Amino acid sequence: MTRFLVRRILWMIPVLFFVTLITFIIMHSTPGGPWDVSPDSRTSDPVLQAKLAKQYGLDLPWFINTQEAMDSIAAGKNPLEVTQAFFNAQFPVYLWRLLHGNLGPSYQYRGLQVSDILFSPTQNGKPFYQSRFGTTFTLGVLAMVFALVVGFPLGLIAGLKQNTILDNASLFLATAFYGIPNFVMGIFLILIFAVWLGVVRVIEMDQWANPRSWILPAITLGIPTAAYVARLTRSSIIETMRQDYVRTARAKGLADRVVVLRHIVRNALIPVVTFVGPALATLVTGSFIIESQFSVGGIGQLFVQSISRRDYTVILALTILYAFLIAVANLAVDITYGFLDPRIKVGGG
Protein backbone atom coordinates (compact mmCIF):
# COMPACT_ATOMS: atom_id res chain seq x y z
CA MET A 1 0.00 0.00 0.00
CA THR A 2 2.81 2.42 0.89
CA ARG A 3 4.63 1.75 -2.40
CA PHE A 4 1.38 2.25 -4.28
CA LEU A 5 0.66 5.59 -2.61
CA VAL A 6 4.20 6.85 -3.18
CA ARG A 7 4.12 5.76 -6.83
CA ARG A 8 0.76 7.39 -7.50
CA ILE A 9 1.74 10.61 -5.75
CA LEU A 10 4.95 10.78 -7.78
CA TRP A 11 2.93 10.25 -10.96
CA MET A 12 0.95 13.37 -10.12
CA ILE A 13 4.07 15.49 -10.66
CA PRO A 14 4.42 14.93 -14.46
CA VAL A 15 0.63 15.07 -14.85
CA LEU A 16 0.41 18.46 -13.17
CA PHE A 17 3.50 19.65 -15.07
CA PHE A 18 2.02 18.86 -18.49
CA VAL A 19 -1.37 20.27 -17.49
CA THR A 20 0.38 23.50 -16.53
CA LEU A 21 2.46 23.52 -19.70
CA ILE A 22 -0.46 22.88 -22.05
CA THR A 23 -2.61 25.46 -20.30
CA PHE A 24 0.23 27.98 -20.48
CA ILE A 25 0.69 27.42 -24.23
CA ILE A 26 -3.02 27.65 -25.04
CA MET A 27 -3.45 30.68 -22.82
CA HIS A 28 -0.62 32.67 -24.38
CA SER A 29 -1.56 31.56 -27.90
CA THR A 30 -5.03 33.02 -27.53
CA PRO A 31 -5.36 36.53 -29.00
CA GLY A 32 -5.58 39.34 -26.49
CA GLY A 33 -4.01 40.00 -23.13
CA PRO A 34 -4.78 41.16 -19.59
CA TRP A 35 -4.50 44.81 -20.63
CA ASP A 36 -6.88 44.57 -23.58
CA VAL A 37 -9.84 46.29 -22.00
CA SER A 38 -12.33 48.93 -23.10
CA PRO A 39 -10.85 51.93 -25.00
CA ASP A 40 -11.94 54.41 -22.33
CA SER A 41 -9.88 52.64 -19.68
CA ARG A 42 -6.58 54.16 -18.69
CA THR A 43 -4.82 50.82 -19.28
CA SER A 44 -5.47 51.20 -23.01
CA ASP A 45 -2.46 53.54 -23.11
CA PRO A 46 0.39 51.63 -24.88
CA VAL A 47 3.01 53.22 -22.62
CA LEU A 48 1.20 52.12 -19.50
CA GLN A 49 0.63 48.66 -20.96
CA ALA A 50 4.37 48.32 -21.54
CA LYS A 51 5.10 49.35 -17.96
CA LEU A 52 2.54 46.87 -16.60
CA ALA A 53 3.95 44.08 -18.78
CA LYS A 54 7.45 44.77 -17.45
CA GLN A 55 6.18 44.95 -13.87
CA TYR A 56 4.48 41.54 -14.10
CA GLY A 57 7.19 39.92 -16.26
CA LEU A 58 5.00 39.58 -19.35
CA ASP A 59 7.70 41.21 -21.47
CA LEU A 60 9.91 38.14 -21.01
CA PRO A 61 10.02 35.25 -23.52
CA TRP A 62 7.70 32.35 -22.84
CA PHE A 63 10.15 29.49 -22.24
CA ILE A 64 13.82 30.49 -22.59
CA ASN A 65 15.65 33.81 -22.61
CA THR A 66 18.54 33.29 -25.01
CA GLN A 67 19.22 37.00 -25.35
CA GLU A 68 19.77 37.51 -21.61
CA ALA A 69 21.92 34.36 -21.52
CA MET A 70 24.10 35.67 -24.36
CA ASP A 71 24.42 39.02 -22.62
CA SER A 72 25.50 37.22 -19.43
CA ILE A 73 28.14 35.25 -21.33
CA ALA A 74 29.41 38.42 -22.96
CA ALA A 75 29.63 40.09 -19.54
CA GLY A 76 31.81 37.21 -18.31
CA LYS A 77 29.37 35.98 -15.65
CA ASN A 78 29.79 32.56 -14.04
CA PRO A 79 27.91 29.50 -15.41
CA LEU A 80 25.28 29.60 -12.63
CA GLU A 81 24.32 33.16 -13.48
CA VAL A 82 24.26 32.30 -17.19
CA THR A 83 21.93 29.38 -16.49
CA GLN A 84 19.64 31.56 -14.43
CA ALA A 85 19.54 34.12 -17.21
CA PHE A 86 18.81 31.36 -19.74
CA PHE A 87 15.72 30.27 -17.82
CA ASN A 88 14.61 33.79 -16.90
CA ALA A 89 11.40 33.37 -18.93
CA GLN A 90 7.73 33.40 -18.05
CA PHE A 91 7.11 29.63 -17.77
CA PRO A 92 10.27 28.69 -15.78
CA VAL A 93 9.77 31.65 -13.45
CA TYR A 94 6.14 30.64 -12.86
CA LEU A 95 7.14 27.03 -12.13
CA TRP A 96 9.80 28.17 -9.68
CA ARG A 97 7.27 30.34 -7.83
CA LEU A 98 4.72 27.51 -7.91
CA LEU A 99 7.17 25.11 -6.25
CA HIS A 100 7.47 27.65 -3.42
CA GLY A 101 3.69 27.87 -3.02
CA ASN A 102 3.45 31.26 -4.73
CA LEU A 103 0.57 31.40 -7.23
CA GLY A 104 1.54 34.89 -8.28
CA PRO A 105 -0.34 38.18 -8.39
CA SER A 106 -3.64 38.70 -10.17
CA TYR A 107 -3.54 40.97 -13.21
CA GLN A 108 -7.12 42.16 -12.79
CA TYR A 109 -7.45 42.30 -9.01
CA ARG A 110 -4.56 44.68 -8.53
CA GLY A 111 -2.65 44.33 -5.30
CA LEU A 112 -4.04 40.86 -4.53
CA GLN A 113 -2.31 37.50 -4.69
CA VAL A 114 -4.11 34.62 -6.39
CA SER A 115 -3.89 32.52 -3.21
CA ASP A 116 -5.72 35.26 -1.29
CA ILE A 117 -8.43 35.48 -3.95
CA LEU A 118 -9.04 31.72 -3.90
CA PHE A 119 -8.54 30.70 -0.28
CA SER A 120 -9.09 33.79 1.87
CA PRO A 121 -12.62 34.57 3.15
CA THR A 122 -14.45 37.17 1.11
CA GLN A 123 -15.18 39.08 4.33
CA ASN A 124 -12.71 39.84 7.09
CA GLY A 125 -13.15 37.83 10.26
CA LYS A 126 -14.91 34.93 8.52
CA PRO A 127 -13.62 31.30 8.67
CA PHE A 128 -11.61 29.68 5.87
CA TYR A 129 -14.48 27.67 4.41
CA GLN A 130 -16.27 30.89 3.44
CA SER A 131 -13.65 31.60 0.79
CA ARG A 132 -14.30 31.25 -2.93
CA PHE A 133 -12.80 27.77 -2.95
CA GLY A 134 -14.71 26.81 0.20
CA THR A 135 -17.97 27.97 -1.36
CA THR A 136 -17.47 25.92 -4.52
CA PHE A 137 -16.27 22.89 -2.55
CA THR A 138 -19.33 23.06 -0.29
CA LEU A 139 -21.64 23.30 -3.30
CA GLY A 140 -19.99 20.29 -4.92
CA VAL A 141 -20.18 18.17 -1.77
CA LEU A 142 -23.86 19.07 -1.25
CA ALA A 143 -24.58 18.16 -4.86
CA MET A 144 -22.82 14.80 -4.44
CA VAL A 145 -24.68 14.07 -1.20
CA PHE A 146 -27.95 14.76 -2.99
CA ALA A 147 -26.89 12.55 -5.92
CA LEU A 148 -26.04 9.61 -3.66
CA VAL A 149 -29.04 9.96 -1.37
CA VAL A 150 -31.42 10.04 -4.33
CA GLY A 151 -29.61 8.07 -7.04
CA PHE A 152 -28.32 5.04 -5.16
CA PRO A 153 -31.65 4.04 -3.51
CA LEU A 154 -33.47 4.49 -6.83
CA GLY A 155 -30.94 2.27 -8.61
CA LEU A 156 -30.97 -0.29 -5.80
CA ILE A 157 -34.76 -0.60 -5.82
CA ALA A 158 -34.86 -0.75 -9.62
CA GLY A 159 -32.20 -3.48 -9.70
CA LEU A 160 -33.81 -5.61 -7.00
CA LYS A 161 -37.28 -5.16 -8.54
CA GLN A 162 -36.27 -5.67 -12.14
CA ASN A 163 -39.01 -5.38 -14.79
CA THR A 164 -41.60 -4.16 -12.29
CA ILE A 165 -43.40 -0.83 -12.22
CA LEU A 166 -40.84 0.49 -9.73
CA ASP A 167 -38.03 -0.44 -12.08
CA ASN A 168 -39.72 1.17 -15.08
CA ALA A 169 -40.55 4.37 -13.18
CA SER A 170 -37.01 4.66 -11.78
CA LEU A 171 -35.43 4.04 -15.17
CA PHE A 172 -37.73 6.60 -16.83
CA LEU A 173 -36.89 9.29 -14.28
CA ALA A 174 -33.17 8.56 -14.44
CA THR A 175 -33.12 8.70 -18.24
CA ALA A 176 -35.19 11.90 -18.37
CA PHE A 177 -33.18 13.79 -15.75
CA TYR A 178 -29.86 12.64 -17.20
CA GLY A 179 -30.84 13.96 -20.62
CA ILE A 180 -31.86 17.43 -19.40
CA PRO A 181 -28.93 19.90 -19.16
CA ASN A 182 -28.49 21.14 -15.61
CA PHE A 183 -28.75 24.81 -16.59
CA VAL A 184 -32.15 24.09 -18.19
CA MET A 185 -33.20 22.26 -15.03
CA GLY A 186 -32.01 25.27 -13.05
CA ILE A 187 -34.34 27.57 -14.99
CA PHE A 188 -37.33 25.32 -14.22
CA LEU A 189 -36.41 25.11 -10.53
CA ILE A 190 -36.04 28.89 -10.36
CA LEU A 191 -39.46 29.38 -11.94
CA ILE A 192 -41.15 26.88 -9.63
CA PHE A 193 -39.51 27.47 -6.24
CA ALA A 194 -38.34 31.07 -6.51
CA VAL A 195 -40.83 32.80 -8.80
CA TRP A 196 -44.10 30.92 -8.29
CA LEU A 197 -43.78 29.56 -4.76
CA GLY A 198 -41.32 32.12 -3.39
CA VAL A 199 -39.68 29.52 -1.16
CA VAL A 200 -36.08 30.53 -1.89
CA ARG A 201 -34.23 33.54 -3.21
CA VAL A 202 -32.30 33.26 -6.45
CA ILE A 203 -29.94 36.19 -5.99
CA GLU A 204 -28.22 35.76 -2.63
CA MET A 205 -25.11 37.84 -2.03
CA ASP A 206 -24.01 35.70 0.91
CA GLN A 207 -25.01 32.02 0.77
CA TRP A 208 -23.58 31.42 4.23
CA ALA A 209 -26.03 33.88 5.78
CA ASN A 210 -29.03 31.97 4.39
CA PRO A 211 -28.62 28.16 4.31
CA ARG A 212 -31.73 27.78 2.14
CA SER A 213 -29.91 29.47 -0.74
CA TRP A 214 -27.78 26.30 -1.16
CA ILE A 215 -30.79 24.10 -1.96
CA LEU A 216 -31.53 25.01 -5.57
CA PRO A 217 -27.94 25.18 -6.88
CA ALA A 218 -27.01 21.92 -5.11
CA ILE A 219 -30.05 20.09 -6.50
CA THR A 220 -29.54 21.54 -9.98
CA LEU A 221 -25.89 20.54 -10.01
CA GLY A 222 -26.57 17.08 -8.54
CA ILE A 223 -29.56 15.97 -10.64
CA PRO A 224 -27.60 14.66 -13.67
CA THR A 225 -25.16 12.86 -11.35
CA ALA A 226 -28.04 11.34 -9.36
CA ALA A 227 -29.62 10.09 -12.58
CA TYR A 228 -26.40 8.46 -13.74
CA VAL A 229 -25.76 6.92 -10.31
CA ALA A 230 -29.27 5.40 -10.42
CA ARG A 231 -28.70 3.87 -13.85
CA LEU A 232 -25.23 2.63 -12.95
CA THR A 233 -26.40 1.15 -9.65
CA ARG A 234 -29.31 -0.63 -11.34
CA SER A 235 -27.14 -2.28 -13.98
CA SER A 236 -24.50 -3.21 -11.38
CA ILE A 237 -27.09 -4.74 -9.05
CA ILE A 238 -28.62 -6.79 -11.87
CA GLU A 239 -25.22 -8.06 -12.98
CA THR A 240 -24.17 -8.93 -9.42
CA MET A 241 -27.41 -10.84 -8.75
CA ARG A 242 -26.53 -13.19 -11.60
CA GLN A 243 -23.17 -14.19 -10.11
CA ASP A 244 -22.56 -17.70 -8.81
CA TYR A 245 -21.63 -16.59 -5.29
CA VAL A 246 -25.05 -14.92 -4.90
CA ARG A 247 -26.86 -18.08 -5.94
CA THR A 248 -24.65 -20.08 -3.60
CA ALA A 249 -25.44 -17.76 -0.70
CA ARG A 250 -29.16 -18.14 -1.30
CA ALA A 251 -28.82 -21.91 -1.67
CA LYS A 252 -27.24 -21.97 1.81
CA GLY A 253 -30.43 -20.52 3.19
CA LEU A 254 -29.17 -17.05 4.05
CA ALA A 255 -31.84 -14.43 4.55
CA ASP A 256 -32.51 -12.07 1.64
CA ARG A 257 -31.43 -9.09 3.73
CA VAL A 258 -28.05 -10.69 4.43
CA VAL A 259 -27.55 -11.67 0.79
CA VAL A 260 -28.44 -8.19 -0.43
CA LEU A 261 -26.29 -6.27 2.05
CA ARG A 262 -23.29 -8.57 2.33
CA HIS A 263 -22.98 -9.96 -1.19
CA ILE A 264 -24.98 -7.90 -3.68
CA VAL A 265 -24.68 -4.29 -2.51
CA ARG A 266 -21.04 -4.50 -1.45
CA ASN A 267 -19.86 -5.90 -4.78
CA ALA A 268 -22.21 -3.71 -6.81
CA LEU A 269 -20.66 -0.63 -5.20
CA ILE A 270 -17.36 -1.03 -7.08
CA PRO A 271 -18.55 0.49 -10.41
CA VAL A 272 -20.43 3.19 -8.48
CA VAL A 273 -17.34 4.14 -6.48
CA THR A 274 -15.34 4.23 -9.71
CA PHE A 275 -17.72 6.88 -10.99
CA VAL A 276 -18.31 8.78 -7.75
CA GLY A 277 -14.65 9.70 -7.14
CA PRO A 278 -14.02 11.63 -10.36
CA ALA A 279 -17.65 12.81 -10.34
CA LEU A 280 -17.11 14.56 -7.00
CA ALA A 281 -14.07 16.34 -8.41
CA THR A 282 -16.12 17.25 -11.48
CA LEU A 283 -18.93 18.65 -9.36
CA VAL A 284 -16.46 20.72 -7.36
CA THR A 285 -14.72 21.99 -10.48
CA GLY A 286 -17.52 22.02 -13.02
CA SER A 287 -20.06 24.40 -11.54
CA PHE A 288 -19.29 27.35 -13.84
CA ILE A 289 -22.78 27.79 -15.28
CA ILE A 290 -24.63 26.94 -12.07
CA GLU A 291 -22.62 29.44 -10.03
CA SER A 292 -23.38 32.16 -12.56
CA GLN A 293 -27.03 31.14 -12.75
CA PHE A 294 -27.56 31.26 -8.99
CA SER A 295 -25.06 34.04 -8.20
CA VAL A 296 -22.81 31.77 -6.13
CA GLY A 297 -19.51 33.50 -5.43
CA GLY A 298 -17.20 30.54 -5.97
CA ILE A 299 -14.22 29.69 -8.12
CA GLY A 300 -16.39 28.51 -11.02
CA GLN A 301 -17.73 31.98 -11.61
CA LEU A 302 -14.24 33.38 -11.03
CA PHE A 303 -12.81 31.03 -13.68
CA VAL A 304 -15.25 32.27 -16.33
CA GLN A 305 -14.47 35.89 -15.47
CA SER A 306 -10.71 35.25 -15.50
CA ILE A 307 -10.83 33.71 -18.97
CA SER A 308 -12.72 36.67 -20.40
CA ARG A 309 -10.31 39.08 -18.69
CA ARG A 310 -7.14 37.10 -19.60
CA ASP A 311 -6.10 36.93 -15.97
CA TYR A 312 -3.33 34.42 -16.66
CA THR A 313 -2.25 33.64 -13.11
CA VAL A 314 -5.80 32.94 -11.94
CA ILE A 315 -6.48 30.71 -14.96
CA LEU A 316 -3.30 28.70 -14.33
CA ALA A 317 -3.97 28.38 -10.60
CA LEU A 318 -7.53 27.15 -11.09
CA THR A 319 -6.53 24.69 -13.82
CA ILE A 320 -3.80 23.23 -11.62
CA LEU A 321 -6.23 23.05 -8.69
CA TYR A 322 -8.81 21.23 -10.81
CA ALA A 323 -6.23 18.73 -12.10
CA PHE A 324 -4.96 18.10 -8.57
CA LEU A 325 -8.47 17.44 -7.23
CA ILE A 326 -9.22 14.98 -10.02
CA ALA A 327 -5.93 13.16 -9.44
CA VAL A 328 -6.63 12.91 -5.70
CA ALA A 329 -10.16 11.65 -6.39
CA ASN A 330 -8.84 8.87 -8.65
CA LEU A 331 -6.31 7.92 -5.98
CA ALA A 332 -9.08 7.74 -3.35
CA VAL A 333 -11.12 5.48 -5.65
CA ASP A 334 -8.25 3.03 -6.08
CA ILE A 335 -7.72 2.86 -2.32
CA THR A 336 -11.44 2.29 -1.72
CA TYR A 337 -11.40 -0.73 -4.04
CA GLY A 338 -9.35 -2.72 -1.53
CA PHE A 339 -11.91 -2.15 1.22
CA LEU A 340 -14.91 -3.09 -0.92
CA ASP A 341 -13.38 -6.19 -2.49
CA PRO A 342 -10.38 -7.87 -0.79
CA ARG A 343 -9.66 -9.75 -4.04
CA ILE A 344 -8.47 -6.45 -5.54
CA LYS A 345 -4.87 -5.94 -4.48
CA VAL A 346 -4.18 -2.21 -4.47
CA GLY A 347 -0.76 -1.55 -5.86
CA GLY A 348 -0.03 -5.25 -6.15
CA GLY A 349 2.36 -6.81 -8.61
C-alpha positions in Angstrom: 0.0 0.0 0.0 2.8 2.4 0.9 4.6 1.8 -2.4 1.4 2.2 -4.3 0.7 5.6 -2.6 4.2 6.8 -3.2 4.1 5.8 -6.8 0.8 7.4 -7.5 1.7 10.6 -5.8 4.9 10.8 -7.8 2.9 10.2 -11.0 1.0 13.4 -10.1 4.1 15.5 -10.7 4.4 14.9 -14.5 0.6 15.1 -14.9 0.4 18.5 -13.2 3.5 19.6 -15.1 2.0 18.9 -18.5 -1.4 20.3 -17.5 0.4 23.5 -16.5 2.5 23.5 -19.7 -0.5 22.9 -22.1 -2.6 25.5 -20.3 0.2 28.0 -20.5 0.7 27.4 -24.2 -3.0 27.7 -25.0 -3.5 30.7 -22.8 -0.6 32.7 -24.4 -1.6 31.6 -27.9 -5.0 33.0 -27.5 -5.4 36.5 -29.0 -5.6 39.3 -26.5 -4.0 40.0 -23.1 -4.8 41.2 -19.6 -4.5 44.8 -20.6 -6.9 44.6 -23.6 -9.8 46.3 -22.0 -12.3 48.9 -23.1 -10.8 51.9 -25.0 -11.9 54.4 -22.3 -9.9 52.6 -19.7 -6.6 54.2 -18.7 -4.8 50.8 -19.3 -5.5 51.2 -23.0 -2.5 53.5 -23.1 0.4 51.6 -24.9 3.0 53.2 -22.6 1.2 52.1 -19.5 0.6 48.7 -21.0 4.4 48.3 -21.5 5.1 49.3 -18.0 2.5 46.9 -16.6 3.9 44.1 -18.8 7.4 44.8 -17.5 6.2 44.9 -13.9 4.5 41.5 -14.1 7.2 39.9 -16.3 5.0 39.6 -19.4 7.7 41.2 -21.5 9.9 38.1 -21.0 10.0 35.3 -23.5 7.7 32.3 -22.8 10.2 29.5 -22.2 13.8 30.5 -22.6 15.6 33.8 -22.6 18.5 33.3 -25.0 19.2 37.0 -25.3 19.8 37.5 -21.6 21.9 34.4 -21.5 24.1 35.7 -24.4 24.4 39.0 -22.6 25.5 37.2 -19.4 28.1 35.2 -21.3 29.4 38.4 -23.0 29.6 40.1 -19.5 31.8 37.2 -18.3 29.4 36.0 -15.6 29.8 32.6 -14.0 27.9 29.5 -15.4 25.3 29.6 -12.6 24.3 33.2 -13.5 24.3 32.3 -17.2 21.9 29.4 -16.5 19.6 31.6 -14.4 19.5 34.1 -17.2 18.8 31.4 -19.7 15.7 30.3 -17.8 14.6 33.8 -16.9 11.4 33.4 -18.9 7.7 33.4 -18.0 7.1 29.6 -17.8 10.3 28.7 -15.8 9.8 31.7 -13.4 6.1 30.6 -12.9 7.1 27.0 -12.1 9.8 28.2 -9.7 7.3 30.3 -7.8 4.7 27.5 -7.9 7.2 25.1 -6.2 7.5 27.6 -3.4 3.7 27.9 -3.0 3.4 31.3 -4.7 0.6 31.4 -7.2 1.5 34.9 -8.3 -0.3 38.2 -8.4 -3.6 38.7 -10.2 -3.5 41.0 -13.2 -7.1 42.2 -12.8 -7.4 42.3 -9.0 -4.6 44.7 -8.5 -2.6 44.3 -5.3 -4.0 40.9 -4.5 -2.3 37.5 -4.7 -4.1 34.6 -6.4 -3.9 32.5 -3.2 -5.7 35.3 -1.3 -8.4 35.5 -3.9 -9.0 31.7 -3.9 -8.5 30.7 -0.3 -9.1 33.8 1.9 -12.6 34.6 3.2 -14.4 37.2 1.1 -15.2 39.1 4.3 -12.7 39.8 7.1 -13.1 37.8 10.3 -14.9 34.9 8.5 -13.6 31.3 8.7 -11.6 29.7 5.9 -14.5 27.7 4.4 -16.3 30.9 3.4 -13.6 31.6 0.8 -14.3 31.2 -2.9 -12.8 27.8 -2.9 -14.7 26.8 0.2 -18.0 28.0 -1.4 -17.5 25.9 -4.5 -16.3 22.9 -2.6 -19.3 23.1 -0.3 -21.6 23.3 -3.3 -20.0 20.3 -4.9 -20.2 18.2 -1.8 -23.9 19.1 -1.2 -24.6 18.2 -4.9 -22.8 14.8 -4.4 -24.7 14.1 -1.2 -28.0 14.8 -3.0 -26.9 12.6 -5.9 -26.0 9.6 -3.7 -29.0 10.0 -1.4 -31.4 10.0 -4.3 -29.6 8.1 -7.0 -28.3 5.0 -5.2 -31.6 4.0 -3.5 -33.5 4.5 -6.8 -30.9 2.3 -8.6 -31.0 -0.3 -5.8 -34.8 -0.6 -5.8 -34.9 -0.7 -9.6 -32.2 -3.5 -9.7 -33.8 -5.6 -7.0 -37.3 -5.2 -8.5 -36.3 -5.7 -12.1 -39.0 -5.4 -14.8 -41.6 -4.2 -12.3 -43.4 -0.8 -12.2 -40.8 0.5 -9.7 -38.0 -0.4 -12.1 -39.7 1.2 -15.1 -40.5 4.4 -13.2 -37.0 4.7 -11.8 -35.4 4.0 -15.2 -37.7 6.6 -16.8 -36.9 9.3 -14.3 -33.2 8.6 -14.4 -33.1 8.7 -18.2 -35.2 11.9 -18.4 -33.2 13.8 -15.7 -29.9 12.6 -17.2 -30.8 14.0 -20.6 -31.9 17.4 -19.4 -28.9 19.9 -19.2 -28.5 21.1 -15.6 -28.7 24.8 -16.6 -32.1 24.1 -18.2 -33.2 22.3 -15.0 -32.0 25.3 -13.1 -34.3 27.6 -15.0 -37.3 25.3 -14.2 -36.4 25.1 -10.5 -36.0 28.9 -10.4 -39.5 29.4 -11.9 -41.1 26.9 -9.6 -39.5 27.5 -6.2 -38.3 31.1 -6.5 -40.8 32.8 -8.8 -44.1 30.9 -8.3 -43.8 29.6 -4.8 -41.3 32.1 -3.4 -39.7 29.5 -1.2 -36.1 30.5 -1.9 -34.2 33.5 -3.2 -32.3 33.3 -6.5 -29.9 36.2 -6.0 -28.2 35.8 -2.6 -25.1 37.8 -2.0 -24.0 35.7 0.9 -25.0 32.0 0.8 -23.6 31.4 4.2 -26.0 33.9 5.8 -29.0 32.0 4.4 -28.6 28.2 4.3 -31.7 27.8 2.1 -29.9 29.5 -0.7 -27.8 26.3 -1.2 -30.8 24.1 -2.0 -31.5 25.0 -5.6 -27.9 25.2 -6.9 -27.0 21.9 -5.1 -30.0 20.1 -6.5 -29.5 21.5 -10.0 -25.9 20.5 -10.0 -26.6 17.1 -8.5 -29.6 16.0 -10.6 -27.6 14.7 -13.7 -25.2 12.9 -11.4 -28.0 11.3 -9.4 -29.6 10.1 -12.6 -26.4 8.5 -13.7 -25.8 6.9 -10.3 -29.3 5.4 -10.4 -28.7 3.9 -13.9 -25.2 2.6 -13.0 -26.4 1.1 -9.6 -29.3 -0.6 -11.3 -27.1 -2.3 -14.0 -24.5 -3.2 -11.4 -27.1 -4.7 -9.0 -28.6 -6.8 -11.9 -25.2 -8.1 -13.0 -24.2 -8.9 -9.4 -27.4 -10.8 -8.8 -26.5 -13.2 -11.6 -23.2 -14.2 -10.1 -22.6 -17.7 -8.8 -21.6 -16.6 -5.3 -25.0 -14.9 -4.9 -26.9 -18.1 -5.9 -24.7 -20.1 -3.6 -25.4 -17.8 -0.7 -29.2 -18.1 -1.3 -28.8 -21.9 -1.7 -27.2 -22.0 1.8 -30.4 -20.5 3.2 -29.2 -17.0 4.1 -31.8 -14.4 4.6 -32.5 -12.1 1.6 -31.4 -9.1 3.7 -28.0 -10.7 4.4 -27.6 -11.7 0.8 -28.4 -8.2 -0.4 -26.3 -6.3 2.1 -23.3 -8.6 2.3 -23.0 -10.0 -1.2 -25.0 -7.9 -3.7 -24.7 -4.3 -2.5 -21.0 -4.5 -1.5 -19.9 -5.9 -4.8 -22.2 -3.7 -6.8 -20.7 -0.6 -5.2 -17.4 -1.0 -7.1 -18.6 0.5 -10.4 -20.4 3.2 -8.5 -17.3 4.1 -6.5 -15.3 4.2 -9.7 -17.7 6.9 -11.0 -18.3 8.8 -7.8 -14.7 9.7 -7.1 -14.0 11.6 -10.4 -17.6 12.8 -10.3 -17.1 14.6 -7.0 -14.1 16.3 -8.4 -16.1 17.2 -11.5 -18.9 18.7 -9.4 -16.5 20.7 -7.4 -14.7 22.0 -10.5 -17.5 22.0 -13.0 -20.1 24.4 -11.5 -19.3 27.3 -13.8 -22.8 27.8 -15.3 -24.6 26.9 -12.1 -22.6 29.4 -10.0 -23.4 32.2 -12.6 -27.0 31.1 -12.8 -27.6 31.3 -9.0 -25.1 34.0 -8.2 -22.8 31.8 -6.1 -19.5 33.5 -5.4 -17.2 30.5 -6.0 -14.2 29.7 -8.1 -16.4 28.5 -11.0 -17.7 32.0 -11.6 -14.2 33.4 -11.0 -12.8 31.0 -13.7 -15.2 32.3 -16.3 -14.5 35.9 -15.5 -10.7 35.2 -15.5 -10.8 33.7 -19.0 -12.7 36.7 -20.4 -10.3 39.1 -18.7 -7.1 37.1 -19.6 -6.1 36.9 -16.0 -3.3 34.4 -16.7 -2.3 33.6 -13.1 -5.8 32.9 -11.9 -6.5 30.7 -15.0 -3.3 28.7 -14.3 -4.0 28.4 -10.6 -7.5 27.2 -11.1 -6.5 24.7 -13.8 -3.8 23.2 -11.6 -6.2 23.1 -8.7 -8.8 21.2 -10.8 -6.2 18.7 -12.1 -5.0 18.1 -8.6 -8.5 17.4 -7.2 -9.2 15.0 -10.0 -5.9 13.2 -9.4 -6.6 12.9 -5.7 -10.2 11.7 -6.4 -8.8 8.9 -8.7 -6.3 7.9 -6.0 -9.1 7.7 -3.3 -11.1 5.5 -5.7 -8.3 3.0 -6.1 -7.7 2.9 -2.3 -11.4 2.3 -1.7 -11.4 -0.7 -4.0 -9.4 -2.7 -1.5 -11.9 -2.2 1.2 -14.9 -3.1 -0.9 -13.4 -6.2 -2.5 -10.4 -7.9 -0.8 -9.7 -9.7 -4.0 -8.5 -6.4 -5.5 -4.9 -5.9 -4.5 -4.2 -2.2 -4.5 -0.8 -1.5 -5.9 0.0 -5.3 -6.2 2.4 -6.8 -8.6 
